[in-house]
Amino acid sequence: MSAVGISDTQISVVVIDDDESFLSMTEAFLDNYDDLSVVATTDHDSVLEAVEAGTADCVVSDYDMPGMDGLELLETVREADSSLPYILYTGRGSEDVASDAISAGVTDYLQKGGSRDVYRLLANRIRNAVAETRVRGRAERYETIVEALGYPAYVVDEEGEFRFVNEAFADLTGYSVEEIIGAEPALIKSPEGVDRAASELGDVLSATGADTARFDVDILTADGEAIPCRDHMAALPYEGEEFEGSVGILRNVAAERERERELHQFQRMVETAGEAIAALDAEGRVTYANEAFHDLLSVDADDIVGEPYMAPLVWKGDDPDPVTELLARSPPATRTFETPVAGSDRRVETTLSVSRANEERVVTAVVRDAGTIDDDLDVDLGARVLEEASIGITLTGPRREGCPILFVNDAFCAITGYDREDVIGESHNFLQGPATEQRATETLRRGLDEGESVDTELLNYRADGTPFWNRVEIEPVREEDGTVTHFLGFQRDVTDERMAVREASRHEERIERLTSDLSHDIKTPLSVAQGHLELLAEEGSVDPERVETIDDALDRSLELLSEFRTLVETGASVHDPAEVDLDALVAEAWGSAAAEEATLSIDEPGQVLADPQRLKRLFENLFRNSIDHAGADVHVTVGALPNGFYVADDGPGVPPAERDRVFDSGYSSRDDGHGSGLAIVEQIVDAHGWGVEVTGSEAGGARFEFTGIRLPRRLPSEV
C-alpha cells in the first residue's frame, strides 16, 4: 500500500466491519486501485485514532456492529472532524437504515454486495466524496484570502450577474451576500454607473485597451445612500471569443471627496477674502499663498512656496524671528509684527495665528500694507537681506569683460564650497564643468547678452569637484533709462528635488512594467484552472488529477502575486543604510536557503552600508539560484572586491550571450523556473545604487560581481 499523504491523488481509507471475512474481502478489492490506500480494522478506537491523527481521508463503516453501530461511530467521528467523508456500507438495506443514515449526515450510503461492480461503485463513491471535500476546502481557503484583503471584491459573470462578493462588499452596500449573488450590478449602481462600467470593460476587452480599468462610481446602498468609490476592474482570463466575466475591487473614496470639497471651499474663501493670506507648516515654511499675498510682497508662487515665510522679509536684531518665536511657545499664541519687504520700500504688518490640522500645527499669516521705509534705511536693509538670505545670491557686472562676480552672500559659499575671496572677480560661469548642458549655458548667455530675466537649471560643480543641480534665476538691475547696470543672481541647490523626481519616475515605470509582466504571466495558470474546471463540469464527476492541476495553477497564481509584491517592495530606494557585517549576514542567508549537500566559503567580504533585510534576500536568491542550476552539491564562494563583493559557484555558469538577460523578470534557463529570483536581485542592487555584472567563475560556474558599494567610514584610531 502507498503511504498516506503523498499527494492529493492518493486517498487513505479506513474500513471498519465486525465481520472479518467481509472486511478482508473489502480490503482486497479496494487495494486493487492504485489511488486507494486501505486500513482495515474491527476496532472503533483504531478508527478514531486515525481520524484524530489526520491520517484518514475517508471512513467506510458497517452499520450493525457490536458495542457501537455505524451511526453512533459517525457521531463520534464528526466530533473529531466535522467534514471528513463517511460512507455507510451495510448489509442491512432497509429504508429505515437509509433514512437514519441520511438524517445523521453520512456522506454516502451503499448496500453491501459481493460483486466486483459493487466494489467499483464503492471506490468511485470514495473518490467523489474525498474530491468534493478537498475542492470545498480549497475554495474556502481562497475565499479566506479574498476576505482578508479587507477591500470590497466582486466577480460578475458573462451574463452580467454577481457570481461572488466578499463580506466587505456586502458591508459596503448594506445587502447580504445572498441578496447580491445572482443580482445584476443595477442593484447597487445607477444606470449611468452601469453604463460607465460597461464602457470601461469594453476598453479592457478591446485589442488596444489596458489590462485593467480604474474609474470612479457611486455605489447605491440598501438604505439609498450613494457612496463614492473607485473601481479597479479587470476581465476574467478567457480563451478565444468566450468572455467569462469581470473581477474588481472597490475603494471607498468618500473621505477623499469630502477633503477635496473642503479644500476647494477653503481656497475660494481665501482667494476672495481681499486680504493677503499665507499658510505655514510647523517649520515656518510657506505651503500656500493667495494672489493678494503674491501682489503685496511681489513674489511668485513658485518662489515662495516651500521657502521660509521670512525669506522675502527683513528681520533686524539678534532675537529669533517672529515665526520661530511663535512656534516655540507652549501653548502658541497670536503674534503681530511689522517688517520691511526685501528689495522694496514698503513695510508690511503680519498677524500670525496657530491652529491644528490632522494633529499637525499650522500657522496662518494675514499680511497688510504698513506703508514705506525711509530712504536712508533702504540701502542698509537691502544689503542685509542679500547677505542673510537663505538662498545663494550673486551680483555681477555686465559692463566688465566676462561679467565678473562682484558680490556673493554666505548662502552661495555654503552651496558651492568656495570662500568669498576665491569667488570675487571670477567669471559668472566658473561653476560650469564637463557635464554642464550646452543648452542651459546658452540660455544664460542669451539672457545676459540681451539683458533679460533667466530661470533655468544646470549641472554645476562645487569647489571639491562634486556636481550638483543648480536652480539659477537672474534678474537685470536697470537704471531709470533702462540701461542694465548689474545682474542679480539667485542660486538654489535642487539636487535632492531632481533625485526625488527621478526616483518617483523610476519607481512608477518599474511598477508599470511589473504589473504588465504579472498580468501576462498570471493568465496562463488561471486559464489552465478555468479550462479544467470546465472539463470537470462537462464530465459530471471529480477527476483527482484535474483537481490537482487546478490546485497547482492556483498555487502558481498566488506565487506570482507574492513575487510581484516582493519585486515592488525590494525596488524602493534605500535612504538610510546600516552598517552590515557580511560574514554574519552571509552565514545567516546560507542557513535559510542552502541544501544540506551544498558548501560555502566566505573569503573575508568585510562590511558594507546597506539595508540588512534586502541584502539578506539578495544572498538567499543567489544561493537558491546556484542550487537550482548547479545541483544540491554546489560549492559557493563569497568574497571581497575593492569596492564591493562577489558571489561565485562551480556550476555550469551563464553563457555570455545570456548574461544581459538573466536579470529580466520571467527569464529562466529551466523549464520549471519562475524567473523572479535574479530580477529581485537586480531590484535590490538598483535600490542601493550599486552595479552588478555576471561573469564566469574560476571553477567554470557563474560569478556575480557587485560594485559601487559604500563602505563604513573608519576613524584613524579604528584603522
Buried (B, 14 or more C-beta within 10 A) or exposed (E): EBEBEEEBBBBBBBBBBBBEEBBEBBBEBBBEBEBBBBBBBBEBEBBBBBBEEEBBBBBBBBBEBEEBBBBEBBEEBBEBBEEBBBBBBBBBEEEEBBEBBEEBEBBBBBBBBEEEEBBBEBBEBBBBBBBBBBBEEBEEEEEEEBEEEEBBBBBBBEEBBBBBBBBBBBEBBBBEBEBBBEBEBEBBBBEEBBEBBEEBBEEBEEEEBBEBBEBBBBBBBEEEEBBBBBBBBBBBBBEEEEEBBBBBBBBBBBEEEEEEEEEEEEEEEBEEEEEBBBBBBEEBBBBBBBEBBBEBBEBEEEBBBEBBBBBBBBBEEEEEBBBBEBBEEEEBEEBEBEBBBBBBBBBBBBBBBBEEEEEEBBBBBBBBEBEEBEEEBBEEBBEBBBEBBBBBBBBBBBEEEBBBBBBBBBBBBEBBBBEEEBBEEBEBBBBBEEEBEEEBBEBBBEBBEEBEEBBBBBBBBBEEEEBBBBBBBBBBBEEEEEEBEBBBBBBBBBBEBBEEEEBEEEBEEBBEEBBEBBBEBBBBBBBBBBBBBEEBEEEEEBBBEBBBBBBBBBEBBBBBEEBBEBBBBBBBBBEEBEEBBBBEBBBBBBEEBBBEEBEBEBEEBBBBBBBBEBBBBBBBBBBBBBBBBBBEEBBBBBBBEEBBBBBBBBBEBBEEEEBEEBBEBBBBBEEEBBBBBBBBBBBBBBBBEBBBEBBBBEBEBBBBBBBEBBEBEEEEEEE
